[in-house]
Amino acid sequence: MTHFDWGTREIVTPENKTNKKKAQIIPPQMDLKRRAVNFVKGFDINLSPQQLEELEQVVQRSKETFVRDIGKELTDCRKVVVAAVSDLSKSPGALEHSADLAYSVKSLGGTFQYPLMTQIAKSLEIFVADRTKANMKQLLVIQLHIDSLYVILASRVTGFGTTVEQATVAALSKLSERCELPRE
């Protein structure tokens, strides 16, 4: 039976069917199962109220670390973007730094009750995606996204915020659309 080989981009006919090796299924070792499920220290599938409370405490402790770490990342990224505004040759580095920041905030914001940050980070991620250079306006749009994220974090706005915050998200999205081109 012939098939298309995507690697060589040719139609290929198998040489000899008798040379094929049978697939061997290797069952996982019990040691791996034990480590994956963590029978000794782990939680059962059906969590008790005490276990739920313990997990919530872990998330709360992690939330403070998230706020501190993301605050530092926002500050560092803003410095890189401001430097790129002054010298457009630094824009590729600013774009890369902004894309990393946007991905981090987008993926973790909802976990720590900051879905508003997730929305803004998603807007930023879409704006910087597949972009290798940025002009002055585009760098300023990135800076506005970072500033908005920082204000939300500093003000500890959890949840989706008020109508003001939602209007800010909508305005950032529209601004991103308006300044999207040229995309290099």
C-alpha positions in Angstrom: 0.0 0.0 0.0 1.4 3.4 -1.0 1.4 6.4 1.2 2.7 10.0 1.2 5.9 10.6 3.1 5.8 14.1 4.5 9.5 14.1 5.3 10.6 13.5 1.7 7.4 14.8 0.1 7.1 11.7 -2.1 4.7 8.9 -2.6 6.3 5.8 -1.1 5.6 2.1 -1.6 6.8 -0.2 1.3 9.5 -2.6 0.2 8.7 -5.9 1.9 5.9 -6.5 4.4 7.7 -9.5 5.9 10.6 -7.4 7.3 8.3 -5.4 9.6 8.8 -5.9 13.3 5.9 -6.4 15.5 5.3 -3.7 18.1 6.2 -4.7 21.6 4.1 -3.3 24.4 6.2 -2.9 27.6 4.1 -2.6 30.8 5.2 0.2 33.1 7.2 -0.8 36.1 5.5 -0.7 39.5 8.1 1.7 40.8 7.1 4.2 38.1 3.4 3.8 39.0 4.1 4.3 42.7 6.1 7.5 42.0 3.4 8.9 39.7 0.6 8.3 42.1 2.7 8.9 45.2 0.9 6.3 47.4 3.0 7.3 50.4 2.6 11.1 50.5 -0.1 11.8 47.9 -3.8 12.3 48.1 -6.6 9.9 47.4 -8.8 10.6 44.4 -11.7 11.3 46.7 -10.5 14.3 48.8 -11.6 14.7 52.4 -12.5 18.2 53.6 -9.2 18.3 55.6 -7.2 17.5 52.4 -9.1 20.1 50.5 -8.2 22.7 53.1 -4.6 21.6 53.0 -4.5 22.0 49.2 -6.1 25.5 49.5 -3.4 26.6 52.0 -0.7 25.4 49.5 -2.3 27.5 46.7 -2.5 30.5 49.0 1.1 30.3 49.9 2.0 29.9 46.2 -0.2 33.0 45.4 2.2 35.2 47.4 5.1 33.8 45.5 3.3 34.3 42.2 2.6 38.0 43.0 6.2 38.6 44.0 7.7 36.8 41.0 5.3 38.2 38.4 5.8 41.7 39.8 9.5 41.4 39.3 9.1 40.0 35.8 6.7 42.9 34.9 9.3 45.4 36.2 12.1 43.7 34.3 10.1 43.4 31.1 9.0 47.1 31.3 12.7 48.1 31.5 13.5 46.1 28.4 10.5 47.6 26.5 11.4 51.2 27.6 15.0 50.6 26.4 13.6 49.3 23.0 11.4 52.5 22.7 14.6 54.5 23.0 16.5 52.2 20.6 14.4 50.3 18.1 17.2 47.9 17.4 16.4 46.3 20.8 12.8 45.6 19.8 13.4 41.9 19.0 14.6 41.3 22.6 11.7 43.3 24.0 9.3 41.2 21.9 10.8 38.0 23.1 10.7 39.1 26.7 7.1 40.3 26.4 6.0 37.0 24.8 7.5 35.0 27.6 5.9 37.3 30.2 2.5 37.1 28.5 2.6 33.3 28.4 3.5 33.1 32.1 0.8 35.4 33.2 -1.8 34.0 30.9 -1.2 30.5 32.1 -1.0 31.2 35.9 -3.3 34.2 36.3 -6.5 32.2 36.6 -4.9 29.7 39.0 -4.3 32.4 41.5 -7.7 34.2 41.1 -6.4 36.8 38.6 -8.5 36.1 35.5 -8.4 39.8 34.5 -4.6 39.5 34.2 -5.1 36.4 32.1 -7.3 38.4 29.7 -4.8 41.2 29.3 -1.9 38.7 29.0 -3.8 36.9 26.3 -4.3 40.2 24.4 -0.5 40.8 24.8 0.4 37.3 23.7 -1.7 37.6 20.5 -0.2 41.0 19.8 3.4 39.9 20.0 2.9 36.5 18.4 5.0 35.8 15.3 6.4 39.3 15.4 10.2 39.8 15.0 10.3 43.6 15.0 8.2 46.3 16.4 7.8 50.0 15.7 7.4 52.8 18.2 3.6 52.5 18.4 3.7 48.8 18.9 6.2 49.0 21.7 4.0 51.6 23.4 1.0 49.2 23.1 3.2 46.5 24.7 4.1 48.9 27.5 0.5 49.8 28.1 -0.3 46.1 28.5 2.5 45.6 31.0 1.5 48.7 32.9 -2.1 47.4 33.1 -0.9 44.1 34.4 1.2 45.8 37.0 -1.6 48.0 38.2 -3.9 45.0 38.6 -1.3 43.1 40.4 -0.4 46.0 42.7 -4.1 46.7 43.4 -4.7 43.0 44.0 -7.8 43.1 41.7 -9.0 39.5 41.8 -11.8 38.1 39.8 -12.8 39.9 36.6 -12.9 43.4 38.1 -15.4 46.1 37.8 -16.8 47.7 34.6 -13.7 50.0 34.6 -11.3 47.1 34.4 -13.4 45.3 31.8 -13.5 48.5 29.7 -9.7 48.7 30.0 -9.3 45.2 28.7 -11.6 46.0 25.8 -9.7 49.2 25.0 -6.4 47.3 25.1 -7.7 44.8 22.6 -9.0 47.4 20.3 -5.7 49.3 20.5 -3.8 46.1 19.7 -6.0 45.5 16.6 -5.5 49.1 15.4 -1.7 49.0 15.8 -1.2 45.4 14.7 0.2 46.2 11.2 2.8 46.1 10.0 3.6 42.6 11.3 7.3 41.8 10.8 
